[in-house]
Amino acid sequence: MIPLSSHPEQNVIRVELQHNEVLKGMPESDRAELESHLLIVEGNKGDFLLHQGVREMEQYFILSGVLKRVVCNAEGKEMILRFAAEGDMETSYAAWRMGTPTPYGIVCVTKARVARIPMPQWVEFLERHKPTKELFESTVMRLMTEVMGHTITLHLLDAPGRVHRFLRKRPDLVDRIPQKQLASHLNLSAETLSRLRKRGVI
């Protein structure tokens, strides 16, 4: 974990941050203020950035790689709620606002680099920068709607329909996610996903 201000690739990272869905368009003065709080984390495949059920939360801006949002039951069975990649963000903002533990974990699907900031500092920053707060909160609502839509899809669409929907929503991730994890996200067996691929569905 390295502060952005002392990272050897800080110039590249600053450019990458400008393309983030929440930070693009931010005035330079605001960006400089935020960057002074950011820590850069290099995660390996399988590393947890955030564990389910904790109260110490952070905001994540994805610079490279793929992350997943997961929920596990008491037996350890995992449900993948969403995938996110560079330019996206991950957050537990809603839980922080409600004063509840994190309802899900955030895990590296591939080797990943993220910029992180403790949630209290991020919220303080948002309170001073209302346009960013409005964009961020609308993004949070969109992500919550997407997760809800995905959950409903698992019940309403057949296997090809679920695959088509993912391909339409995130064509950029299809070949970057291990097929076993993509199958799990779509509530399919790896064998079924493989058959659909051979048939040209994906």
C-alpha positions as CSV (number, residue, x, y, z in Angstrom):
1,M,0.0,0.0,0.0
2,I,1.7,3.2,-1.2
3,P,0.4,6.8,-1.1
4,L,-0.3,8.1,-4.6
5,S,2.0,11.1,-3.9
6,S,5.1,8.8,-3.6
7,H,4.1,6.0,-6.1
8,P,6.7,5.6,-8.9
9,E,3.9,5.5,-11.5
10,Q,1.9,8.4,-10.0
11,N,1.6,10.2,-13.3
12,V,0.1,7.2,-15.1
13,I,-2.2,6.6,-12.1
14,R,-3.4,10.2,-12.2
15,V,-4.3,9.9,-15.8
16,E,-6.2,6.6,-15.1
17,L,-8.1,8.3,-12.3
18,Q,-9.3,10.9,-14.7
19,H,-11.2,8.2,-16.6
20,N,-13.0,6.8,-13.6
21,E,-16.8,7.0,-13.8
22,V,-17.0,9.1,-10.7
23,L,-13.9,11.3,-11.0
24,K,-14.0,12.3,-14.7
25,G,-14.7,16.0,-15.1
26,M,-13.6,16.8,-11.6
27,P,-11.9,20.2,-11.3
28,E,-8.1,20.0,-11.0
29,S,-8.1,21.6,-7.5
30,D,-10.6,19.0,-6.2
31,R,-8.7,16.2,-7.9
32,A,-5.4,17.3,-6.2
33,E,-7.2,17.4,-2.8
34,L,-8.6,13.9,-3.3
35,E,-5.3,12.5,-4.6
36,S,-3.5,13.6,-1.4
37,H,-5.7,11.0,0.5
38,L,-5.4,8.1,-1.9
39,L,-3.4,4.9,-1.3
40,I,-2.5,2.6,-4.1
41,V,-3.0,-1.1,-3.6
42,E,-1.7,-4.0,-5.7
43,G,-4.0,-7.0,-5.3
44,N,-3.4,-10.6,-6.5
45,K,-6.0,-13.0,-7.8
46,G,-8.1,-14.1,-4.8
47,D,-7.1,-11.2,-2.5
48,F,-9.9,-9.7,-0.5
49,L,-10.0,-5.9,-0.5
50,L,-13.0,-5.9,1.8
51,H,-14.4,-8.7,3.9
52,Q,-18.1,-9.3,4.4
53,G,-19.4,-8.3,7.8
54,V,-16.8,-5.7,8.8
55,R,-17.4,-2.1,9.8
56,E,-14.1,-0.6,8.6
57,M,-15.0,0.5,5.1
58,E,-13.3,2.1,2.1
59,Q,-14.0,3.5,-1.3
60,Y,-12.2,1.9,-4.2
61,F,-11.4,3.3,-7.7
62,I,-10.3,0.5,-10.0
63,L,-7.2,1.4,-12.1
64,S,-6.6,-2.0,-13.6
65,G,-7.8,-5.6,-13.3
66,V,-11.2,-7.1,-12.4
67,L,-12.9,-7.2,-9.0
68,K,-16.0,-9.1,-7.9
69,R,-18.6,-8.3,-5.3
70,V,-19.6,-11.5,-3.4
71,V,-21.9,-12.7,-0.7
72,C,-21.2,-15.9,1.3
73,N,-23.6,-17.8,3.5
74,A,-22.6,-19.6,6.7
75,E,-21.6,-22.7,4.8
76,G,-19.2,-20.7,2.6
77,K,-21.3,-20.9,-0.6
78,E,-20.6,-17.8,-2.7
79,M,-22.8,-15.7,-4.8
80,I,-21.2,-13.2,-7.2
81,L,-23.3,-10.1,-7.4
82,R,-21.3,-8.1,-10.0
83,F,-17.9,-7.7,-11.7
84,A,-16.1,-4.4,-12.1
85,A,-13.0,-3.4,-14.0
86,E,-10.8,-0.3,-14.7
87,G,-12.8,2.9,-14.9
88,D,-15.4,1.4,-12.5
89,M,-15.6,1.8,-8.7
90,E,-16.5,-0.3,-5.7
91,T,-18.0,0.9,-2.5
92,S,-19.8,0.0,0.7
93,Y,-21.2,3.5,1.0
94,A,-24.8,2.4,1.6
95,A,-23.8,0.2,4.5
96,W,-21.7,3.0,6.0
97,R,-24.5,5.4,5.8
98,M,-26.9,3.0,7.5
99,G,-24.4,2.1,10.2
100,T,-24.5,-1.6,9.3
101,P,-21.6,-4.1,8.6
102,T,-20.6,-4.6,5.0
103,P,-23.2,-7.0,3.4
104,Y,-20.7,-8.3,0.8
105,G,-17.0,-8.8,0.2
106,I,-14.9,-7.3,-2.6
107,V,-12.3,-9.7,-4.1
108,C,-9.7,-9.5,-6.9
109,V,-10.7,-11.8,-9.8
110,T,-7.4,-11.0,-11.5
111,K,-4.3,-9.1,-10.6
112,A,-5.6,-5.6,-9.9
113,R,-4.5,-2.1,-8.9
114,V,-6.9,0.1,-7.0
115,A,-6.8,3.5,-5.4
116,R,-8.5,3.4,-2.0
117,I,-9.6,6.0,0.6
118,P,-11.1,5.3,4.0
119,M,-14.9,5.8,3.9
120,P,-15.0,8.6,6.6
121,Q,-12.4,10.6,4.6
122,W,-14.3,10.0,1.3
123,V,-17.6,11.1,2.9
124,E,-16.0,14.3,4.3
125,F,-14.6,15.0,0.8
126,L,-18.1,14.5,-0.7
127,E,-19.7,16.9,1.7
128,R,-17.3,19.6,0.5
129,H,-17.8,18.9,-3.2
130,K,-21.5,18.6,-3.9
131,P,-21.3,17.9,-7.7
132,T,-19.0,14.9,-7.0
133,K,-21.4,13.8,-4.3
134,E,-24.4,13.9,-6.6
135,L,-22.6,12.0,-9.3
136,F,-21.3,9.4,-6.8
137,E,-24.6,8.8,-5.2
138,S,-26.4,8.4,-8.5
139,T,-23.7,5.9,-9.4
140,V,-24.3,4.0,-6.2
141,M,-28.0,3.9,-7.0
142,R,-27.3,2.6,-10.5
143,L,-25.0,-0.2,-9.1
144,M,-27.7,-1.2,-6.6
145,T,-30.3,-1.3,-9.4
146,E,-27.9,-3.4,-11.6
147,V,-27.4,-5.9,-8.8
148,M,-31.1,-6.1,-8.2
149,G,-31.7,-6.5,-12.0
150,H,-29.1,-9.3,-12.1
151,T,-30.7,-11.1,-9.2
152,I,-34.2,-10.9,-10.9
153,T,-32.6,-12.1,-14.1
154,L,-31.4,-15.3,-12.5
155,H,-35.1,-16.2,-11.8
156,L,-36.7,-15.0,-15.0
157,L,-34.4,-15.8,-17.8
158,D,-33.2,-19.2,-19.1
159,A,-29.5,-20.0,-19.5
160,P,-29.0,-18.5,-23.0
161,G,-31.0,-15.4,-21.9
162,R,-28.7,-14.9,-18.9
163,V,-25.6,-15.2,-21.0
164,H,-27.0,-12.8,-23.7
165,R,-27.8,-10.3,-21.0
166,F,-24.3,-10.4,-19.6
167,L,-22.8,-10.1,-23.0
168,R,-24.9,-7.1,-23.7
169,K,-24.1,-5.4,-20.4
170,R,-20.4,-6.2,-20.1
171,P,-18.9,-7.5,-23.4
172,D,-15.5,-6.1,-22.3
173,L,-15.3,-8.7,-19.4
174,V,-16.5,-11.9,-21.1
175,D,-13.0,-13.1,-22.0
176,R,-11.3,-11.6,-18.9
177,I,-13.2,-13.5,-16.3
178,P,-12.4,-17.2,-15.5
179,Q,-15.3,-19.2,-17.0
180,K,-16.0,-21.0,-13.7
181,Q,-16.6,-17.6,-12.1
182,L,-18.7,-16.3,-14.9
183,A,-20.8,-19.5,-14.8
184,S,-21.3,-19.0,-11.1
185,H,-22.3,-15.4,-11.6
186,L,-24.9,-16.5,-14.1
187,N,-26.0,-19.5,-11.9
188,L,-24.9,-22.0,-14.5
189,S,-22.6,-25.0,-14.4
190,A,-19.3,-24.5,-16.1
191,E,-20.3,-27.3,-18.5
192,T,-23.5,-25.5,-19.5
193,L,-21.6,-22.3,-20.1
194,S,-19.0,-24.2,-22.2
195,R,-21.8,-25.8,-24.3
196,L,-23.3,-22.4,-24.9
197,R,-20.0,-21.0,-26.0
198,K,-19.5,-23.9,-28.5
199,R,-23.0,-23.1,-29.9
200,G,-22.0,-19.5,-30.4
201,V,-24.3,-18.0,-27.8
202,I,-21.2,-16.3,-26.2
